[in-house]
C-alpha cells in the first residue's frame, strides 16, 4: 500500500465513521466492521469487495512460487566496491533493495517467523545450526529436508527453507534436483529486482548480504551455482556468480572465487 492510498483510506474513514457510530452505538459485530472497511476501499459492501478479489488471494504474479515475497526499495547509500581480486575501489552511492513480505492483501496468517523459528530449532538439535552440511548425519539431513519441504509448502515465502533444500541436494549429489528446484525461484527474484529497479528509476539495484532478509537469496543462488558446476555447466554457473557479484560487490559468499576458478575446490 502506498502512502497516497493510506491517506485516501483515512479520508474515507473520517467521512464514514460518524454514520457508522450512529448505526452501531455498541461497537458493532465483525461483519459490521468488514462493511466499513469495504466502504473505505470504495466498495458498496463487503460482499462486493470479496467478489472483486475472488481468486486473487492465492495468486501473486509478482513472486510466483514464493508467496508474498517481494523486493522493497530502501533508498541510496554509499557502499564499498571491490574488484574480482578483492581489492577495494572507491565507495559508490547506489540504490539497494531488501526482500520482504508484501502484506497488502496477503491472505492467511503470516507464519514466516513461526516456520523460520521451527526450522532453526530443528537444525540446532540435529547439527548445531552451523550451516555446514557435513555437521549433519545422513539421517538428520533427510529429516531436515522433509521438514524444509513441509515448511516451504506452509509458507512459500520461506526462502531459507528452499536454500537449505538446494544446498542439501547438492551436498548429497542430487544436483539435477537442486537445479530444478532453484532455477525458477532465482529467476523469480531477479524479476522482482528488475521490477523494483524500473519502478524507482534506479540505474541498478544492490541486494546487500548485510540485510538479513537478503541472505537466503544469496545462499539459494550459491547452491544453484554449485549445482551447475557439479553438472559441469560452467557457463551457467559463472554467469550466475557474476550476476550475484554485481548485486553485492562486498561478496560475503565467495562468488568472486568461483568466477576466477569455477572448479578450484575439485
Secondary structure, DSSP 8 states (H G I E B T S, - for coil): --HHHHHHHHHHHHHHHHHHHHH-TT---HHHHHHHHHHHTT-SSHHHHHHHTTTTTT--GGGTTSTTEEEEEEEEEEEEEE-TT--EEEEEEEEEEEEEE--TT--S---HHHHHHHHHHHHHHHH-S-S-GGGS-HHHHHHHHHHHHHHHHH-TT-HHHHHHHHHHHHHTT-HHHHHHHHHHHHHHHHHHHHHHHHHTT-S-EE--TTSHHHHHHHHHHHHHHHHHHHTT-HHHHHHHHHHHHHH-TT-SS-HHHHHH-TTTT-
